[in-house]
Amino acid sequence: MDKFVALFGSWYDFVALLVFLLCWIGYEPILKLSSKASGVPVRDMSFVRRAWMKEMVIRSFKMYDSNLIGHSVNSTSFFASANLILIAAVGGAIFTGNLSYNSVHSLGIDTSSEFLMTKLALVMVCLSRGLLDFIWALRQTNYCVACMGAVPDNVDEETAEAFSKAITDIIEPAMSNFSQGVRGYYYSLAAAAWLFGPWALIAASLGATALLVWRQSRSRASRGLRQMRILLSEHPYPTHTRPIYENEIKDNERVLRGEKEP
């Protein structure tokens, strides 16, 4: 019993840790199961990205797509950098003892227990997993960039479908890993609540999960994505490409033919 208390602090801490792990690890499988039904942003965004890749393959001018994918690369890099800074801060408190116990104690945190380092380690684990997700998302996004640049022009409908499916299989897991990395911030905050006691960890874990579920099912953005999926499902594919300067091209053709402008 003494060894158990030394490891987990108390039975309440052990139960709180179990609740946290169930919420943190169990959320992803539950999300995948629920995404099989319509009306979930994960499924809707997957449909939107597939539609995007269909349009990208047949689009004659892909500058618009390159700007979008560049934005994704920059966002992933930003979150990965921020995550690394947080990991360094928490790791410094754990391994170097560079922690102002007076300041921490004034927040209501018990600094007399050696178990404090274990609580900080849980925060570091959450952040580390998020960093790995961001790194893998960035790597896959770079794969997607190369593949988008390699798509040939003027492909037929069957070939365009094959290219769009191949690129979708790359961008889908990339965006999924990015979402997992962002989700890691939610549970890192929940893990930090453990510093205030086991009940705070339980409340924060359930609260973070409830917030994620609400944003996935009841938020205004989820309703907008649902409507977007419906609109795209009714859209005829493939869309005919159109030159960027269509009117200007027509005017030039008239001049070459010696016709007057209408």
VENRA-V228526 format. One record per residue. RES is the residue in one small letter. OMEGA is omega in whole degrees, 0 to 359 (NA if undefined). BURIAL is I if it has 24 or more other C-alpha atoms within 12 Angstrom, else O. Layout:
# VENRA-V228526
res omega burial
RES OMEGA BURIAL
RES OMEGA BURIAL
This chain:
# VENRA-V228526
res omega burial
m 180 O
d 179 O
k 180 O
f 179 O
v 179 O
a 182 O
l 186 O
f 179 I
g 179 I
s 176 O
w 179 O
y 178 O
d 179 I
f 179 I
v 179 O
a 179 I
l 177 I
l 178 O
v 180 I
f 181 I
l 178 I
l 179 O
c 186 I
w 183 I
i 184 O
g 183 O
y 184 I
e 177 I
p 179 O
i 179 O
l 179 I
k 178 O
l 181 O
s 181 O
s 177 O
k 176 O
a 180 O
s 177 I
g 177 I
v 184 I
p 179 I
v 179 I
r 181 I
d 179 I
m 176 I
s 178 I
f 180 I
v 180 I
r 176 I
r 178 I
a 179 I
w 181 I
m 176 I
k 179 I
e 182 I
m 183 I
v 184 I
i 181 I
r 183 I
s 181 O
f 190 O
k 178 I
m 179 O
y 181 O
d 180 I
s 177 O
n 180 O
l 181 O
i 175 I
g 176 O
h 179 O
s 179 I
v 180 I
n 179 O
s 180 I
t 179 I
s 180 I
f 181 O
f 179 I
a 179 I
s 179 O
a 179 O
n 180 I
l 178 I
i 179 O
l 178 I
i 179 I
a 180 O
a 180 O
v 179 I
g 177 I
g 179 O
a 183 I
i 192 I
f 181 O
t 181 O
g 182 O
n 184 O
l 180 O
s 185 O
y 179 O
n 179 O
s 181 O
v 181 O
h 180 O
s 177 O
l 180 O
g 181 O
i 180 I
d 182 O
t 183 I
s 184 O
s 175 O
e 181 O
f 179 I
l 180 I
m 178 I
t 178 I
k 177 I
l 179 I
a 178 I
l 176 I
v 181 I
m 179 I
v 179 I
c 179 I
l 181 I
s 177 I
r 177 I
g 179 I
l 178 I
l 177 I
d 179 I
f 180 I
i 180 I
w 177 I
a 180 I
l 179 I
r 181 I
q 178 I
t 176 I
n 173 I
y 182 I
c 179 I
v 180 I
a 181 O
c 178 I
m 178 I
g 182 O
a 181 O
v 180 I
p 177 O
d 172 O
n 177 O
v 178 O
d 187 O
e 182 O
e 178 O
t 178 O
a 179 I
e 179 I
a 179 O
f 181 I
s 179 I
k 180 I
a 182 O
i 177 I
t 179 I
d 177 O
i 185 I
i 180 I
e 178 I
p 178 I
a 180 I
m 177 I
s 177 I
n 176 I
f 179 I
s 178 I
q 178 I
g 177 I
v 179 I
r 179 I
g 177 I
y 179 I
y 184 I
y 172 I
s 175 I
l 178 I
a 179 I
a 179 I
a 178 I
a 179 I
w 178 I
l 180 I
f 177 I
g 183 I
p 181 I
w 176 I
a 178 I
l 179 I
i 181 I
a 181 I
a 179 I
s 179 I
l 180 I
g 178 I
a 179 I
t 179 I
a 179 O
l 178 O
l 180 I
v 180 I
w 180 O
r 179 O
q 188 I
s 189 I
r 183 O
s 179 O
r 178 O
a 179 O
s 177 I
r 178 O
g 178 O
l 178 I
r 179 I
q 178 O
m 178 I
r 180 I
i 180 O
l 181 O
l 179 I
s 179 O
e 184 O
h 179 O
p 177 O
y 358 O
p 176 I
t 178 O
h 179 O
t 181 O
r 180 O
p 181 O
i 182 O
y 186 O
e 182 O
n 180 O
e 179 O
i 179 O
k 179 O
d 179 O
n 178 O
e 178 O
r 180 O
v 180 O
l 179 O
r 179 O
g 180 O
e 177 O
k 177 O
e 180 O
p NA O
